[in-house]
Structure formats: structure tokens, C-alpha cells
Amino acid sequence: MSDLEFDFNYSSYDEWKEAAVQALKGAPFEKKMFTPTYEGITLNPLYTVEDTKDLKAARTFPGLFALRGNSASGNLKHPWEIAQFVSESDPDELHKALVHELERGATTAAFNLDKNLANNIHKVLNGLLDKPLYIYAGASALETLKALENDARDLKGCIGADPLGVLLETGDLPKDLDKLFDDMAESIKWADAKHTPVKTILIRGSVAHNGGASAVQEAAYAMTAAIEILRSMLVRGIMIGEAARRMRFEFSQGANFFMEIAKIRAARIVWARIAESFGGDDDAKRCEIFAKTSSFTKTIFDPYVNMLRNTTEAFSAVVAGVEGLTVCNFDETLKPQSEFSRRVARNAQIMLQKEFNLLEPVDPAGGSWYIDRLTHEVALKIWEELQKIESQGGFLNSIKQGLIQDDIEQTLNARFKKLASRADRAVGTNMYPNMLEHSDINLNNKNKTYGDKVKPIKAHRWTEQFEELRLRTEDYKAKNNNDNLKIFLANMGPIPQHKARADFISGFMEVAAFEMLRNDGFKTVEECAEAAVNSNALISVICSTDATYPEIVPALTKLIKAKKPDMKVYLAGEPAAEFKASYDEAGIDGYISVKSNCLELLTEFQKLKGMF
């Protein structure tokens, strides 16, 4: 055997499973080791080559099949575009900000168009027409394109209209949809006549994502919207090749790192199949995908954690092989863009390209047994959802009936439910809150409602219910001379005896910014009850160990209730079945454990305090 050769014994799946079962120490393998997702896919604990042996697509080369991207050279020859959107509404200020971004590393001039900017488009783009553009033009791009007629040959990138996205986002349209589709067809003809490569159709999956959609739902609804557009263009004499050449898809990248990689790769597969069914050639089967980091996952509290969320979301987009990327500002939930927040967002992409060398691997996800298998499963789920929508009459008919909106709302509510019980964790919000942080966000700033032509998908954020909870406490304190709901930790025994549960309860309560009354523990129930009663707290929580609870809980609860009947007494942890009756009889008001619905319970405590 040479110095470079090693003799390894390969373990089988069954051998690994046996070792895992032993490590679980009696916990059920099927429950602990398999992870259900919002996409209806169960993630395995381990993937092997056997999971990809039937996947022919995974064994093709980059650039030769939709799964593995549009280019055989990946980002080596054409790096993904750094498209950092700028939000200024004044034409002069927008122009200045775009120049600033481009001078400092952005490669694309990106912004959302409104009427004032459209009327001053030459001022906005003065000297920038040699750069790729990413302009979201709303429901129609035709007038903006015509305004740039003299510069048509220089245009590249996307000046895209998304009428179906506008309808889904707002519930209404500025004019009849048929007329907007007429505009779309005219935009394609205009671009063809001017021999410009600019994209004129933008399909924003991010509208569904921001409403709480799963990865499968976001991709499926974007693809069915594309089908609706293809059919509408065919009626107007635009063939599949012409329409496909003018399309750009935009997806948001969420928190599930590997799922988001699989989503982008699966979307390419599904689009290739759609294009083929319309008679499209190989070029039509390739789709251009731009990604943006999620606004849905961004939080009000502990906003610097959003920088980390942006990093993983951007990384998943790059690994998936997108053509362009926007990193949202980490503090977008709190205030308008600033030079600092823009620089951090822009530099995240520059670092991925320049410092982390992510331009070099061609299709870095290729060959991963996990990602290839997951991509296959996501693609099947997208196709299944797509067929369901088609059976309902297609995208437009489905949103008119509210079917797509209802499905997204179900997923949103499922996300809220898991976050409420802390089965899902948002660092800094429903777990590990920063108690030194305060916010001046207006609690009464609710989502707007729009027109009623279709039910709109309102933009949400997954932590909004917990943020409202904490803001309610802060608002109450501000109006009541810093008064707050006080929680007394009825810690029994020395620190090692009560610390674990006391820390858990503190973290649980601080999610709502309640005041925690801590101590180092009491030797007797009499001392603890006296301190609890004198604490001026509304709630006491007994913290100790399961072994000591049978002796402590009934006696301590009765003492507290005898001296202060209106004080609520809770127990940290789930009671043993054989002792629960005695605890309840003593007057325990409830139990707080990892199984508790954090949002629901803390809301009840706020009501007890009179916060609303």
C-alpha cells in the first residue's frame, strides 16, 4: 500500500441506522431523524448514491440540461449580475444613487419604476445605458420602452412588466388585463424590431413568497403565470421562442438553505418541460432566473441578525446558479435605505465573488446526492401543483376564485403555528431576544387592503405576530410610566437545581419583553412564597427539578395562593402524569414547557396585565 492509499471499511445504511438508533437512546428513529417540510417533502437523515441512481439529469454536464444551469462555464466567463435595487423616488437622486452603486461594485442598474421616474427616464439613465438594467415597470413596460426608442440598441438586461403579479399583489390593475397583454405583445414586437436583447416580461415568484408560500408554491405559481402569458401571447401572434426570449423569472430565497437551492434548479427543469410542450426549441427551454434575499424572513428586532440571514440566502442562490442576485437591506423592516445598509448588502455579493471564490466552481451543487434527490422531488411537487392549477382553469381563473391565495394562506398559517410553539425558531424574536433593544415602530401600522377584483396576497413577515406581541408591551410601558408585567421566578434549591428551567422560563417570557424577577433560589417553600407575594408580580413560575417537584409544588402553590389568591402560579416543565392531579388540586394555573404555545400564552399574560 502506498503512502496515499487508505483502506476504509464502508458502512452500509443499515449499519449506520443501527448506530443512530443506539445514539437516540430510546427516542423513536422515524420521528427524530426525518424532517417534514412545508413543501410536503420529508427530508431523509442520510442520502447515498442509491438516492440518485435513477436520476439521469443529475449525470449530465453543466449547460447541457436545464437542471445544471444555462452555461457550461458557469460564472467563470459571465459572473452573476450584482443587481442592488435603489429606492430613491426623485429622478436626480435615483441617478446619483445608481451611479454610486455601480462605482462600488454593483454590475446592474436596478430600481422599481413609478410614474414620475418613467416621465424622467432619460434623466435617471443618463450615462448608464452601457450597463445591464433591471427595471420593474409594473403592469406595463411599453411606454417606458418607447421613451427609450433612440437608445434601443444599447439596452440590455430587463425592463419588465408583470401584470399578473400586480393583480395578485394588489387585487387590481390600472387597466383591463387584455389591454395589458396587448402592451406585452407590443413590447416584444418592439424589442424584436429594434434588435435589442432586453427582456420585457418579468414573472415575480417573490409575490407568493412574501405571502408565506412554500418553495414549491412559489415556483409553481410563477410557472403557471408563465403558461398564462404564453397562451395570451400565442393568441396575439407571438410564438413560444419570441416570448421565452423576453422572459425573466424572479424568486426570493428563503431560510431553508438546501430547499432554496433545489427550488431554483427544479424551476429550470419544469420550465424546460413547459417550453417543450409549447413546441419550444433548446433556447426556449432555458430560463433566466434572478433571485433576491427574502423580505419574509427579515425581522424588526435584532435586525443585525438579518445580515446573517441575507448571507445564507444569497449563498443558496449562487450555489443554485442564478443569473443575477439582489441582497436586500438588513434593516428594510425599520427604515429607508441608508449608505451603510446598501454597502453591507452590496459587499455581501462582492465577497461571495471576490473573496469566497464562488465564481470558480461550475454548478457547485452538482453531484450532491442530497441536493440532486431533493431537486428531483421538488420538481415533481412543482409539476403536481402546476397540474392542479391547470385543472382549475389555469393561473388567472385560480386567482379569480381565490384558490391560489387560500393555499398560500394555509402555508402562512402553518408557519405562524410552528413559530408560535417555537418549533420554528427566529433568533432574536421568538428565541434569544435582546432585552436591551427597543423599537419605535408604530403598533397600529397595519397592512393596507387594496381593490377587490381578486383577493390580494398581502406581504407578510414570518415574525410579525411575535413583533406585535413585543411592541404591545413596549407601547404599554411607554404609556404607563414604564410599568410592566412582572414574572417572579420561584426558584427552589441551589443554582444547579433550578438554573436550567429558570433560564428557559426567562427566555420564554422575554420574547414579550416582560420583566423577570430573578434570584439565586430559596431553601424553603415558606421563604419562596413570602418573596413571591412581596414581589408585586402578577405571575410566579416554580422552577426546580422533576425529582423535587412532588414535594415542593403542592406546598408552595398553596402558600402563595393563601397569601395572594389573585397571583397566577405556573410550573416550569411538563408534570409527571402521576402527580398532575395533586398539582392541579393545589391551585397550579398551568404548565410552561417546550410544548407550550409561546405566542398564545404570552398574549394571555398581556391580557391579564391589561395591555389590550
Helices and strands as residue ranges (DSSP letters): H 13-24, H 29-33, E 35-36, E 42-43, G 49-52, G 57-59, G 66-68, E 81-82, E 85-86, H 91-103, E 109-112, H 115-119, H 121-124, E 133-136, H 142-147, G 149-154, E 157-161, H 163-170, H 177-194, E 199-204, H 206-210, H 215-235, H 240-245, E 247-253, H 257-277, E 289-293, H 305-320, E 324-326, H 339-354, H 369-391, H 395-400, H 403-420, H 464-479, E 486-491, H 495-510, E 515-517, H 525-534, E 539-543, H 549-563, E 568-572, H 577-586, E 590-592, H 598-609
